[in-house]
Amino acid sequence: MPAHAQQPASPASAPAPGAAADPLQRERAHLAASRTALRAMRADAEALNIADVTANWVNAEVLQGEIDARIKALADLTHTPLFFGRLDYLHAPGIDVAEDESRGAAQSASGKGGDGRRAGENFYIGRRHVHDADGDPMVIDWRAPVSQPFYRASKKDPMDLALRRRFGYTGGELTAYEDEHLTDPGEGEQTSKLLQSEIERPRVGPMRDIVATIQPEQDEIVRAGISGSVCVQGAPGTGKTAVGLHRVAYLLYAHRERLARSGTLVIGPNDSFLHYIEQVLPALGELEVKQATVDALVGHVEVRGTDGAAAATLKGDARMAEVLRRAVRSHISLPQEPCVVVRGSRRWRIPAYELEEIVRELMEREIRYGAAREALPQRIAHAVLVRMEQAGEAPDDRVQDAVARNPAVKALVKAVWPPVDPAKLVLRLLGDAEFLAAQAEGILSPDEQQEILWAKPARSVKSAKWSSADAVLIDEAMDLVARTHSLGHVVLDEAQDLSPMQYRAVGRRCTTGSVTILGDIAQGTTPWSTNTWEEALAHLGKPGSAIEELTLGFRVPREVIAYASRLLPAIAPELTEATSIRESAGDFEIRTVQPQDLDTSVLAACHDALAKEGSIGLIAADERVPALRAALEKAGLSCLSPGDETSADARLTLVPATLAKGLEYDYVVLDEPAAIVAGEPDERTGLRRLYVCLTRAVSGLTIIHAAGLPEQLTDGGSGSAAATGELTDLLDGLDTVPGQLPEGFEGVPTS
């Protein structure tokens, strides 16, 4: 693969004078012209005058909002490459040009599309569509059909490409390029030095997109159709989070109008994680995607309490859905008296047995409690109208509505099918032993009922110390009363940690839409974490959805992932062991110290990491965090908290083990693994938590311990030597040439 660069520091070697300078200059000229065209597109949007094109102020506000969003999306981010690749085609493509051009016309308002192609043309692939003054594309959106070969073409299947060119940037300046001649039989598969350099480059700040380095198996998930749901089981460093976010961006491109009406949502495990990933979609031009945690999704009451592991597990059990259904339906009673409606001089009598038939029919239909309650007065009114017609009258719909509002009918409905407040219902269920026993009979044992009962019943909804699990129960009750609004697409990350009732809460948000589930069974760190994805999909209401597994790691160093994988037989024996295809083995060290020297040794390891370039995460058991924070302050080392954005001047973050999931740092100092394991309610959960913490490092990991390491880590050998041996065995099984990656894995994504 020929590589060309202007600066020796670039991952590609510098070209000989007069050889590759002209092509590099031409590419830079195209970049400059593309940026000029983008600024012109933004100026055109800013110059739009809508004063005489709207019928009223409401239309004007809506249209101005659309224009403002377009102006914002057309911003030129100087440190973000406008394009990252180029495709040179051989012949006329197999994609319908007219179809691509019609997409461009339909989506021109959002700056997407217009991506047709002709034989022999070349196309620059970037984060967004850019066109010149004549409307001809200068940069093609990475999500367009014409861009797909950039991610999937190979020597075996060149997809009609003569050349794939990748570009390297430094601080927004184009400094290098690499060429792959996919149809040249004399050029074999080679590793992309630009992409290898990108993966191992130290980084600070929030998570970035991987649009330039998406791999073929990742691209298949990203471009999967919107009609089906997808579950991605991904080992640490395989890019599952980034794949999920890029899938949202792709679906918004391919189905913008549909998702604009129904909405999209990204659900993460905590606010720190959401803050870490929040810049990915805006960098791809998608500014309107909402993000939330499950707790925020069901935040109908203020959460001020906590549950023990046993109580939280029971409250999250799927059986609670039936208990709540019974509790809601327990308010319904059968009519015992007739209903007499007076209209003018006439009295219309509906006997009790007929009213009972109406109520029973509504109960058997299993429609929402609130919807049935709204239907009941109309059904009674209809029975009255039948009698009116039999008496020779000719009532219309207005008469039926008037009868439905008759005081006698309203009184009957209130007595037979009274309104239900979901929060008050759950308050009674958890505070009234007799009521709980009646609703949970045959579902929960007496001991289980006692476990979830409050020791001291709350007097009101506001005074109750609700837990997160209680809030999920209230959300379930609310859906039993009134249907929850469904979105067009939901991305659920770190899904392995959800309880069945939490899965149901998420599933209610996408009953008519699709969902992308991301997670790793081995990283399940709640007592109620799912055992299989089939179970999770069933609770989500998406049984039978496709399950894809990503096992090739691009972020975690070889020795680190090999060492962490020693825990898999104990925490998730059914999973395939993750493998790293990075060229660099990474820095890995285990330091055994005396208990009195633990804090001092941790500080020394932090100093060592700070001497290197990149972000540093000091991860420790939650109970150790206050002591370590005090030690850092005493030593004059300032530290951030999870969620705070790292910068060149603030690179050290002190991370409680319970908040480490989903985050990554160039260098990780791991404090006392035994304390992390001991901080969980059971050994399996503790080992899973440790597995998460071990795999947060991108470039290096240093473990500091005074207590003994878990036996699962010591059984496979000690230190990095054993890890290296395992890695050697692993690489021997790959069909590769020394110094080369397997076909299809030339690039390395970030996640």
VOGU-3710 file (C-alpha; in Angstrom, 3 decimals, decimal comma):
1> mpahaqqpas> 0,000/0,000/0,000  1,757/3,179/-1,117  1,885/5,791/1,612  2,604/9,470/1,137  3,148/12,285/3,610  4,713/15,696/3,777  6,109/15,521/7,304  8,471/12,818/8,555  6,469/12,612/11,785  3,505/11,315/9,851
11> pasapapgaa> 2,787/7,574/9,953  3,445/7,418/6,221  6,925/8,018/4,857  7,694/11,321/3,115  7,555/11,297/-0,672  10,571/11,835/-2,824  10,886/15,387/-4,214  8,596/15,796/-7,188  7,053/12,350/-6,822  4,066/12,585/-4,524
21> adplqrerah> 4,050/16,277/-3,637  1,685/17,190/-6,501  -1,001/14,633/-5,529  -0,847/15,767/-1,908  -1,142/19,390/-2,983  -4,100/18,535/-5,197  -5,846/16,822/-2,300  -5,199/19,826/-0,081  -6,591/22,082/-2,787  -9,751/19,959/-2,924
31> laasrtalra> -10,031/20,188/0,863  -9,720/23,979/0,720  -12,283/24,194/-2,073  -14,660/21,925/-0,177  -14,411/24,087/2,933  -15,118/27,152/0,805  -18,165/25,421/-0,673  -19,384/24,482/2,819  -19,094/28,087/3,958  -21,076/29,135/0,883
41> mradaealni> -23,796/26,608/1,738  -23,983/28,053/5,241  -24,067/31,621/3,902  -26,944/30,694/1,577  -28,883/29,300/4,533  -28,190/32,394/6,633  -29,374/34,640/3,783  -32,793/32,993/3,478  -35,635/35,482/4,008  -38,918/33,899/5,059
51> advtanwvna> -40,827/37,121/5,713  -43,158/36,684/2,716  -43,392/32,893/2,482  -45,273/31,936/5,654  -49,012/32,132/6,260  -48,819/32,920/9,982  -46,413/33,331/12,875  -46,625/29,644/13,829  -45,422/28,556/10,400  -42,728/31,222/10,539
61> evlqgeidar> -41,434/29,936/13,878  -41,342/26,336/12,650  -39,586/27,231/9,399  -37,090/29,491/11,167  -36,298/26,641/13,551  -35,552/24,380/10,576  -33,313/27,018/9,044  -31,450/27,581/12,324  -30,875/23,831/12,649  -29,509/23,688/9,096
71> ikaladltht> -27,171/26,620/9,751  -25,885/24,871/12,862  -25,376/21,612/10,979  -23,382/23,414/8,282  -20,741/24,624/10,744  -17,173/23,976/9,577  -15,326/22,266/12,430  -11,737/23,182/11,630  -10,192/20,341/13,654  -12,546/17,734/12,190
81> plffgrldyl> -11,548/16,395/8,748  -14,164/17,300/6,152  -13,364/14,112/4,252  -11,286/11,087/5,172  -11,273/8,946/2,053  -11,544/8,844/-1,717  -12,983/6,177/-4,000  -12,001/5,792/-7,666  -14,449/3,624/-9,621  -13,687/1,483/-12,653
91> hapgidvaed> -17,032/1,113/-14,394  -20,673/2,096/-14,265  -21,993/1,139/-10,822  -24,803/-1,249/-9,979  -26,594/1,377/-7,885  -29,477/3,280/-9,426  -28,148/6,788/-10,051  -31,624/8,227/-10,372  -32,544/6,785/-7,006  -29,515/8,422/-5,396
101> esrgaaqsas> -30,263/11,743/-7,081  -33,917/11,639/-5,973  -32,669/11,049/-2,436  -30,519/14,150/-2,795  -33,505/16,239/-3,965  -35,700/14,999/-1,148  -33,054/15,579/1,493  -31,466/18,779/0,246  -33,090/20,685/3,114  -30,900/18,783/5,546
111> gkggdgrrag> -27,759/18,909/3,393  -27,767/15,167/2,711  -27,800/13,211/-0,503  -27,337/13,945/-4,183  -24,818/11,128/-4,284  -25,185/9,584/-7,758  -22,061/8,411/-9,607  -20,857/7,713/-13,097  -18,263/5,377/-14,540  -14,651/6,306/-13,884
121> enfyigrrhv> -15,436/9,037/-11,374  -13,839/9,517/-7,990  -15,683/10,521/-4,843  -14,481/12,013/-1,578  -16,103/10,417/1,459  -16,753/12,541/4,538  -18,998/13,224/7,494  -21,517/15,268/5,533  -22,533/16,141/1,990  -20,937/19,232/0,425
131> hdadgdpmvi> -21,780/20,560/-3,045  -20,450/23,388/-5,162  -22,357/26,340/-6,627  -23,645/24,161/-9,472  -24,936/21,496/-7,111  -22,242/18,940/-7,985  -21,041/16,926/-4,976  -17,571/17,730/-3,651  -17,860/15,483/-0,562  -20,214/12,513/-0,277
141> dwrapvsqpf> -21,960/11,665/2,978  -20,488/8,467/4,445  -24,002/7,056/4,812  -24,854/7,286/1,088  -24,985/4,019/-0,910  -22,071/5,184/-3,068  -19,882/5,351/0,060  -20,452/1,773/1,185  -17,470/0,265/-0,712  -15,142/2,457/1,332
151> yraskkdpmd> -15,937/0,199/4,302  -16,515/-3,162/2,643  -14,330/-3,415/-0,455  -11,362/-5,790/-0,315  -8,909/-7,474/-2,663  -11,257/-10,445/-2,881  -14,283/-8,241/-3,550  -13,156/-4,817/-4,829  -16,793/-3,724/-5,451  -15,759/-2,050/-8,744
161> lalrrrfgyt> -13,117/0,108/-7,055  -9,819/0,775/-8,758  -8,467/2,753/-5,802  -9,317/3,407/-2,166  -7,403/6,329/-0,689  -7,261/7,094/3,043  -6,166/10,487/4,362  -4,197/11,383/7,466  -4,666/14,647/9,343  -2,800/16,580/12,012
171> ggeltayede> -4,787/19,296/13,756  -7,236/19,532/10,866  -4,462/19,795/8,232  -4,191/17,081/5,581  -0,685/15,673/5,965  -0,676/12,204/4,422  -2,527/9,679/2,295  -2,405/5,945/1,606  -3,551/4,153/-1,525  -4,984/0,655/-1,964
181> hltdpgegeq> -5,097/-0,567/-5,555  -7,795/-3,166/-5,070  -7,600/-4,600/-8,588  -3,799/-4,697/-8,848  -2,745/-8,380/-8,582  0,803/-7,356/-7,755  -0,183/-5,505/-4,597  -0,990/-7,705/-1,601  -2,978/-6,952/1,532  -1,089/-4,639/3,853
191> tskllqseie> -1,691/-2,955/7,171  -2,842/0,663/7,045  -0,185/2,586/8,953  -2,398/5,656/9,137  -5,140/3,742/10,897  -2,739/1,902/13,188  -1,312/5,255/14,189  -4,813/6,600/14,813  -5,754/3,785/17,160  -2,608/4,135/19,242
201> rprvgpmrdi> -2,618/7,930/19,293  -3,177/9,281/22,825  -6,410/11,160/23,239  -8,142/13,425/25,712  -11,677/14,772/25,851  -14,969/13,020/25,001  -15,453/10,010/22,764  -14,981/10,626/19,042  -16,721/9,116/16,045  -15,212/6,166/14,154
211> vatiqpeqde> -16,670/7,106/10,798  -13,280/6,877/9,055  -12,430/3,455/10,475  -15,658/1,427/10,522  -14,905/-2,221/9,774  -16,916/-4,474/7,405  -18,693/-6,461/10,136  -19,447/-3,222/11,960  -20,770/-1,606/8,788  -23,227/-4,466/8,317
221> ivragisgsv> -24,717/-3,654/11,728  -24,665/0,102/11,108  -26,561/-0,232/7,806  -29,042/-2,902/8,932  -32,640/-2,023/8,042  -34,864/-0,025/10,357  -37,639/-2,608/10,391  -35,702/-5,131/12,460  -34,110/-4,889/15,896  -30,456/-5,831/16,414
231> cvqgapgtgk> -28,628/-7,019/19,536  -24,837/-6,604/19,588  -22,825/-8,692/22,043  -19,456/-6,962/22,086  -16,336/-7,680/24,096  -14,359/-4,718/25,516  -12,808/-2,523/22,825  -14,791/-3,979/19,920  -16,517/-0,686/19,169  -20,099/-1,664/20,059
241> tavglhrvay> -21,004/1,740/21,488  -19,645/3,565/18,465  -21,446/1,115/16,171  -24,739/1,859/17,914  -24,281/5,628/17,627  -23,296/5,427/13,963  -26,333/3,225/13,353  -28,532/6,041/14,682  -26,821/8,496/12,333  -27,293/6,125/9,393
251> llyahrerla> -30,985/5,515/10,132  -31,590/9,265/10,419  -30,040/9,668/6,975  -31,935/6,809/5,348  -35,292/7,383/7,108  -35,171/11,033/8,134  -38,820/11,929/7,638  -40,061/8,825/9,411  -37,796/9,279/12,421  -38,425/13,027/12,518
261> rsgtlvigpn> -42,066/12,198/13,233  -41,508/9,333/15,667  -38,217/10,335/17,327  -34,991/8,601/18,358  -33,413/8,039/21,761  -30,029/6,862/23,074  -30,164/5,262/26,535  -26,972/4,931/28,589  -26,135/3,571/32,053  -25,364/6,882/33,767
271> dsflhyieqv> -24,902/10,603/33,158  -21,091/10,310/33,063  -21,333/7,858/30,185  -23,812/10,031/28,294  -21,555/13,050/28,718  -18,644/10,991/27,384  -20,487/10,045/24,162  -22,534/13,209/23,636  -20,229/14,711/20,958  -20,308/11,733/18,592
281> lpalgelevk> -23,644/12,356/16,878  -23,205/16,155/16,552  -19,852/15,499/14,849  -21,798/13,410/12,320  -24,263/16,235/11,726  -27,076/14,859/13,914  -28,000/17,450/16,520  -31,498/16,449/17,647  -31,043/12,939/19,068  -32,084/12,797/22,707
291> qatvdalvgh> -30,107/10,956/25,380  -31,293/9,624/28,739  -30,609/7,077/31,439  -33,213/4,481/32,368  -33,672/6,273/35,702  -34,416/9,534/33,891  -36,771/7,717/31,535  -38,938/6,536/34,439  -38,357/9,576/36,651  -41,996/10,140/37,568
301> vevrgtdgaa> -41,124/10,510/41,262  -38,114/11,802/43,145  -35,742/8,950/43,988  -34,394/9,397/47,500  -34,088/5,818/48,751  -32,205/2,644/47,948  -33,066/-1,034/48,057  -30,998/-3,953/49,211  -29,862/-6,358/46,512  -32,595/-8,903/47,301
311> aatlkgdarm> -35,417/-6,345/47,315  -34,172/-4,624/44,147  -33,904/-7,976/42,359  -37,452/-8,907/43,316  -38,861/-5,538/42,311  -37,113/-5,916/38,963  -38,484/-9,429/38,431  -40,866/-9,797/35,480  -43,435/-11,351/37,822  -44,059/-7,881/39,237
321> aevlrravrs> -45,771/-6,961/35,958  -48,576/-9,414/36,709  -48,787/-8,259/40,331  -49,248/-4,690/39,105  -51,791/-5,722/36,486  -53,838/-7,406/39,174  -53,480/-4,383/41,447  -54,774/-2,038/38,754  -57,668/-4,339/37,817  -58,606/-4,827/41,473
331> hislpqepcv> -60,256/-1,410/41,398  -62,915/-2,650/38,968  -66,206/-3,844/40,472  -69,312/-5,255/38,810  -72,499/-3,126/38,830  -75,081/-4,139/41,421  -77,753/-1,563/40,616  -79,382/-0,418/37,358  -78,499/2,902/35,780  -81,388/5,320/35,181
341> vvrgsrrwri> -80,805/8,192/32,764  -83,272/11,074/32,780  -83,681/13,107/29,571  -86,492/15,549/29,530  -89,651/13,765/30,588  -88,315/10,317/29,768  -86,383/7,923/31,987  -84,162/5,290/30,408  -83,221/2,306/32,551  -80,275/-0,035/31,894
351> payeleeivr> -80,526/-3,123/34,143  -77,587/-4,290/36,267  -77,096/-7,516/34,307  -76,621/-5,582/31,036  -74,188/-3,181/32,699  -72,292/-6,208/34,010  -72,021/-7,602/30,483  -70,592/-4,292/29,269  -68,009/-4,206/32,077  -67,003/-7,838/31,605
361> elmereiryg> -66,573/-7,340/27,863  -64,219/-4,400/28,455  -62,262/-6,440/31,014  -61,868/-9,347/28,611  -60,510/-7,105/25,848  -57,387/-6,395/27,962  -57,158/-2,815/26,757  -55,480/-0,142/28,886  -57,330/0,637/32,114  -57,702/4,314/31,243
371> aarealpqri> -58,870/3,634/27,682  -61,480/1,183/28,956  -62,638/3,723/31,528  -63,111/6,287/28,765  -64,995/3,730/26,645  -67,366/2,645/29,426  -69,644/5,744/29,475  -69,894/5,591/25,679  -70,927/1,943/25,844  -73,582/2,729/28,441
381> ahavlvrmeq> -74,782/5,673/26,357  -75,024/3,396/23,327  -77,290/1,043/25,289  -79,517/4,029/26,124  -79,610/5,108/22,459  -80,719/1,626/21,412  -83,719/1,995/23,715  -84,417/5,477/22,357  -84,467/4,140/18,792  -86,738/1,281/19,842
391> ageapddrvq> -89,100/3,924/21,244  -89,199/5,717/17,891  -86,720/8,504/18,545  -83,848/9,371/16,172  -80,849/10,264/18,392  -77,523/11,237/16,818  -73,907/11,284/18,042  -74,496/14,498/19,975  -77,191/12,807/21,992  -74,868/9,860/22,738
401> davarnpavk> -72,151/12,223/23,968  -74,687/14,040/26,129  -75,861/10,763/27,659  -72,262/9,740/28,327  -71,865/12,957/30,338  -75,099/12,408/32,261  -74,566/12,553/36,067  -76,034/9,078/36,525  -73,649/7,575/33,986  -70,653/9,452/35,415
411> alvkavwppv> -71,515/8,287/38,941  -71,765/4,680/37,780  -68,421/4,831/35,959  -66,730/6,352/39,020  -68,088/3,579/41,230  -67,456/0,671/38,856  -64,253/1,771/37,111  -62,666/4,446/39,322  -59,582/6,459/38,258  -56,223/4,989/39,314
421> dpaklvlrll> -53,161/7,027/40,254  -50,114/4,842/39,403  -47,855/6,312/42,103  -50,533/5,928/44,784  -51,159/2,377/43,623  -47,483/1,393/44,045  -47,415/3,292/47,362  -50,272/1,115/48,616  -48,790/-2,062/47,172  -45,458/-1,590/48,990
431> gdaeflaaqa> -46,984/-0,298/52,224  -50,087/-2,467/52,694  -49,262/-6,095/53,457  -52,843/-7,305/52,960  -53,214/-5,560/49,597  -49,864/-6,938/48,401  -50,770/-10,450/49,550  -54,044/-10,311/47,635  -52,410/-9,173/44,404  -49,284/-11,362/44,651
441> egilspdeqq> -51,051/-14,597/45,638  -49,595/-17,475/43,640  -46,926/-15,188/42,149  -44,669/-14,167/45,051  -44,052/-16,306/48,107  -44,799/-14,849/51,560  -41,069/-14,380/52,142  -40,707/-12,540/48,833  -43,653/-10,323/49,682  -42,077/-9,477/53,018
451> eilwakpars> -38,794/-8,632/51,288  -40,306/-5,882/49,129  -42,649/-4,439/51,770  -41,555/-1,155/53,311  -40,661/-1,459/56,984  -42,457/1,831/57,599  -45,245/2,690/55,117  -45,050/6,193/53,660  -47,921/8,585/54,263  -47,950/10,141/50,802
461> vksakwssad> -46,347/9,982/47,377  -44,230/13,048/48,115  -42,969/11,841/51,493  -42,095/8,323/50,277  -38,425/7,465/49,875  -38,754/5,944/46,447  -35,966/3,784/45,049  -34,973/3,401/41,404  -36,728/0,029/41,299  -39,890/1,620/42,709
471> avlideamdl> -39,850/4,221/39,923  -39,806/1,411/37,344  -42,862/-0,145/39,015  -44,673/3,188/38,777  -43,759/3,393/35,080  -45,232/-0,083/34,546  -48,424/0,967/36,351  -48,643/4,119/34,254  -48,500/2,039/31,079  -51,272/-0,199/32,411
481> varthslghv> -53,419/2,904/32,779  -52,399/4,765/29,593  -50,253/3,674/26,661  -46,649/4,928/26,648  -45,599/6,884/23,557  -43,487/4,790/21,180  -40,400/6,115/19,407  -39,115/5,209/15,963  -35,753/3,877/17,138  -34,051/3,377/20,484
491> vldeaqdlsp> -30,395/2,554/21,171  -29,886/0,834/24,525  -26,238/0,699/25,620  -24,781/-1,384/28,465  -28,022/-3,330/28,270  -26,730/-6,331/30,187  -27,258/-4,537/33,507  -30,998/-4,020/33,211  -33,621/-5,932/35,159  -36,578/-7,543/33,370
501> mqyravgrrc> -38,822/-4,695/34,519  -36,330/-2,138/33,184  -36,271/-3,969/29,847  -40,056/-3,704/29,794  -39,805/0,044/30,472  -37,454/0,483/27,504  -39,539/-1,839/25,322  -42,601/0,333/25,921  -40,729/3,215/24,280  -40,308/1,296/21,010
511> ttgsvtilgd> -43,382/-0,938/20,680  -43,987/0,330/17,135  -40,321/1,043/16,387  -37,028/-0,832/16,440  -34,202/-1,056/18,939  -30,435/-1,553/18,866  -29,234/-3,341/22,003  -25,562/-3,049/22,918  -23,802/-4,845/25,717  -21,530/-7,558/27,033
521> iaqgttpwst> -22,850/-10,370/29,234  -19,425/-10,588/30,892  -19,759/-6,961/32,046  -23,077/-7,451/33,819  -22,481/-5,979/37,283  -25,941/-5,927/38,831  -27,380/-8,865/40,793  -30,239/-8,939/38,279  -28,134/-8,674/35,101  -29,384/-10,802/32,235
531> ntweealahl> -28,055/-14,311/31,644  -28,773/-14,431/27,904  -29,691/-11,939/25,221  -32,664/-14,106/24,269  -34,140/-13,405/27,712  -33,466/-9,686/27,380  -35,065/-9,515/23,930  -38,156/-11,316/25,192  -38,594/-8,793/28,013  -38,077/-5,937/25,529
541> gkpgsaieel> -40,886/-7,308/23,417  -38,517/-8,075/20,533  -38,114/-11,883/20,634  -36,293/-13,478/17,741  -34,286/-10,359/16,870  -30,845/-10,823/15,302  -27,927/-11,237/17,727  -24,500/-10,242/16,402  -21,237/-10,903/18,265  -18,147/-8,689/18,025
551> tlgfrvprev> -15,004/-10,338/19,417  -12,137/-8,581/17,634  -10,886/-5,754/19,828  -9,413/-2,566/18,441  -8,931/-0,497/21,597  -7,692/-2,686/24,475  -3,982/-3,695/24,305  -3,092/-7,329/23,669  -1,595/-8,146/27,041  -4,382/-6,388/28,924
561> iayasrllpa> -7,256/-8,189/27,197  -5,452/-11,520/27,500  -4,997/-10,964/31,245  -8,591/-9,819/31,806  -9,926/-12,775/29,807  -8,704/-15,120/32,550  -11,876/-14,098/34,386  -14,233/-15,255/31,611  -14,553/-18,910/32,708  -15,872/-17,671/36,048
571> iapelteats> -18,091/-14,802/34,875  -19,334/-15,783/31,397  -18,055/-19,211/30,310  -20,320/-19,300/27,248  -18,751/-16,235/25,616  -15,967/-16,274/23,037  -12,746/-14,837/24,398  -11,977/-11,403/23,014  -8,876/-10,950/20,889  -6,959/-7,771/20,101
581> iresagdfei> -5,605/-7,133/16,602  -3,529/-4,137/17,636  0,119/-4,161/16,629  1,185/-2,680/19,962  1,027/-5,032/22,932  0,611/-2,075/25,308  2,201/-1,313/28,676  1,161/-3,774/31,358  2,543/-4,047/34,881  1,502/-5,579/38,204
591> rtvqpqdldt> 3,059/-4,089/41,360  2,774/-5,884/44,689  3,268/-3,573/47,689  2,954/-3,588/51,466  -0,414/-2,384/52,875  1,172/0,705/54,441  2,698/1,639/51,062  -0,477/1,244/48,975  -1,456/4,919/48,684  2,132/6,016/48,059
601> svlaachdal> 2,544/3,401/45,333  -0,690/4,471/43,657  0,520/8,081/43,608  3,834/6,977/42,108  2,026/5,066/39,380  -0,082/8,160/38,617  3,083/10,258/38,349  4,547/7,691/35,931  1,398/7,783/33,788  1,281/11,590/33,764
611> akegsiglia> 4,797/11,602/32,324  3,283/10,034/29,193  0,924/11,580/26,688  -2,809/10,966/27,004  -5,591/10,624/29,559  -5,173/8,744/32,850  -7,862/6,991/34,845  -7,253/6,009/38,473  -9,897/3,344/39,108  -10,610/2,121/42,628
621> adervpalra> -13,310/0,510/44,730  -15,920/3,089/45,715  -14,968/2,904/49,393  -11,342/3,706/48,511  -12,160/6,866/46,518  -12,283/9,371/49,449  -8,900/8,237/50,792  -7,303/8,364/47,354  -8,772/11,795/46,638  -7,302/13,090/49,898
631> alekaglscl> -3,920/11,522/49,057  -3,944/13,115/45,599  -4,793/16,546/47,008  -2,061/16,236/49,639  0,429/15,361/46,899  -0,689/18,351/44,821  -2,246/16,230/42,079  -5,578/17,607/40,893  -8,072/15,078/39,584  -11,340/15,139/37,674
641> spgdetsada> -14,514/13,187/38,347  -16,183/10,885/35,800  -18,117/13,022/33,354  -15,680/15,939/33,573  -14,003/16,544/30,231  -10,283/15,872/30,158  -7,935/18,382/28,544  -4,230/18,861/28,007  -4,007/20,537/31,420  -6,295/18,132/33,315
651> rltlvpatla> -5,671/14,521/32,354  -6,127/12,535/35,575  -9,604/11,263/36,505  -10,416/9,470/39,761  -13,038/6,867/38,853  -15,145/4,824/41,296  -15,313/1,251/40,018  -19,107/1,451/39,764  -18,862/4,317/37,248  -16,062/2,939/35,066
661> kgleydyvvl> -18,272/1,076/32,618  -18,220/2,457/29,080  -15,346/4,870/29,783  -11,780/4,551/28,520  -8,416/6,139/29,253  -5,030/5,921/27,599  -3,450/4,755/30,840  -5,224/3,163/33,789  -3,905/2,780/37,321  -6,012/0,116/39,024
671> depaaivage> -6,064/0,230/42,807  -6,494/-2,967/44,865  -8,493/-5,410/42,703  -9,543/-7,437/45,762  -11,362/-4,404/47,169  -13,296/-4,002/43,918  -14,444/-7,622/44,071  -15,302/-7,359/47,770  -17,418/-4,260/47,136  -20,110/-6,271/45,347
681> pdertglrrl> -22,818/-8,478/46,922  -21,465/-11,711/45,414  -18,223/-12,982/43,907  -19,459/-13,301/40,318  -20,684/-9,712/40,267  -17,425/-8,592/41,875  -15,328/-10,401/39,267  -17,438/-8,900/36,507  -16,871/-5,447/37,970  -13,137/-6,160/38,001
691> yvcltravsg> -13,305/-7,325/34,369  -14,836/-3,967/33,438  -12,129/-2,043/35,288  -9,288/-4,069/33,785  -10,446/-3,320/30,242  -10,672/0,495/30,421  -7,069/0,993/29,257  -6,203/1,942/25,689  -2,403/2,095/25,936  -1,316/0,818/29,339
701> ltiihaaglp> -2,474/-0,695/32,625  -0,718/-0,690/35,991  -2,222/-2,773/38,804  -1,275/-1,861/42,389  -2,248/-4,345/45,091  -1,411/-5,164/48,691  -4,061/-7,839/49,217  -3,916/-11,016/47,190  -5,226/-10,994/43,648  -8,344/-13,062/42,887
711> eqltdggsgs> -7,351/-16,646/42,225  -8,962/-16,514/38,772  -6,252/-14,049/37,736  -3,360/-15,994/39,235  -4,359/-19,435/37,930  -3,221/-18,620/34,414  0,258/-17,515/35,398  1,712/-14,302/36,723  2,349/-10,912/35,236  2,655/-10,101/31,592
721> aaatgeltdl> 4,670/-13,151/30,629  1,682/-15,470/30,845  -0,460/-12,949/28,997  2,118/-12,735/26,241  2,212/-16,532/25,966  -1,537/-16,685/25,583  -1,375/-13,941/22,972  1,274/-15,785/20,981  -0,923/-18,881/20,891  -3,788/-16,716/19,742
731> ldgldtvpgq> -1,898/-15,036/16,926  -0,527/-18,368/15,724  -4,105/-19,317/14,910  -4,686/-16,281/12,691  -4,104/-16,574/8,972  -1,828/-13,544/8,721  1,560/-12,543/7,453  3,918/-11,195/10,118  3,224/-7,502/10,607  -0,120/-7,706/8,804
741> lpegfegvpt> -3,719/-7,783/10,016  -6,345/-10,255/8,795  -8,142/-9,212/5,636  -10,934/-6,732/6,314  -9,363/-5,346/9,497  -7,023/-2,757/8,075  -8,630/0,044/10,111  -9,020/0,439/13,811  -12,101/2,116/15,321  -12,398/3,984/18,586
751> s> -14,907/2,967/21,205
//
